[in-house]
Amino acid sequence: MQDIGLHFHTLLDAEGAVRNDYEVRALPTTYIIGHDGKFIGRIVGERDWQDGAAEKLIQHLLDGDSSQSL
């Protein structure tokens, strides 16, 4: 990360404890966490997060609309 100039926190999970806790089965995996810090959903695989449909889905999830599915 230092070699390419990234400046954000990252988790090194050498023992796999976090991978097991969060049930990571593939990369990338995206977790959506609500305003209250609670888990809303998990999306496995690559997604175009700049797509309007993705933005709308996330907004519905954050607004508490559970009728949308991941």
N, C-alpha and C positions, 0 to 999 in steps of 0.2 A: 504494500500500500504506500509506503514511503517512497519507493522507487518511482511510482507514477503520480505522486502528489495528491493522494486521496486524504481527505481531512474529516472523516466521520468515524464514529465508534463502530467497532465490529466485534463479534463474538467468536472466539476460538474455542471450539468444543471438542477438544482432543479425545475425551472419554465417551462422547456421544450422549451425554446425559440430557442436554437440551434437545437434541434431535429426537430422542425417545419421548421426552415430555411433550413436545409439540407435534409428535407424529409426522416428522418430515420424512417423506418417502421419495421425493424427487426434487430436483432443483430446476428452475426457481420455484419457490413456494412463497406466496404472499399471504400475510395474515392481516385481517382487518380488525382493528381494535376500536371500540366505541368511545365516545366522549367520557364515559364513566370508567374507562380502563378495562372493560370486559370484552372478551372475545366475541366477535360477531360472525366471522367466517374465515374460511381458508380457500385459497384458489391455487391449484397445482398447475404448473406449466406457464409458459410464456404468454403474456397478454399485451395488447396495445393499450396502455393506460391513458393515452392521449385521445383515444376514441370516445366520441360523445356517449355511446351506450355504456361504456365502463364508468365514466364520470356520473352518469345518471344512476347506475346501480349502486355505486358507493354512496351517493347522496341519499338514496332511499334507505340504505342500510343504516346510515348515521342518523337519519330522521326517525328510525324505529319502524320502518315499513318491512315487516318480516315476510310479506307476500312475494318478494323477489328471492330468487334462489341463486346460489353460487354454483 
